[in-house]
């Protein structure tokens, strides 16, 4: 869609993705008696839900402002979306949706009030995530990448998550 290089923000995480029913949980170590869906090193990216279509989210890679400027720095673009995008409702966000489809969507069609979606990818080149992370299972003192610590719902153990999601 764009002639500019895409470099969405990503963080590296070493661990496992486990399945608890339909929910994909990211964990620093595999909890006992849970199906391991993926293990190894993942690239974590963060998406924003579509307004009125919560099944879709987009991982911003570029932002094209309505007066011709293109924001290619992922961190600056993220900051713009949450702090100044109301000034430019016709700006377009370019990236990949949570189903891997290349997308360009106006800012005004994103739901910036919903929680940020955490997506786990096989590597930095992947455009389709392995899983949408429902929660993070990690002890409270575990070091975490900064955005993961900010956006993932964290539980110290699988049993704590299961108490809230019977």
Secondary structure, 3 states (H helix, E strand, C coil): CCCCCCCCCCEEEEEEEEEECCEEEEECCCCCCCEEEEEEEEEEEEEEEECCEEEEEEEEEEEECCCCCEECCHHHHHHHHHHCHHHCCCCEEEEEECCCCEEEEEHHHECCCCCCEEEEECCCCCCCCCEEEEEEECCCCCCCCHHHHHHCCEECCHHHHHHHCC
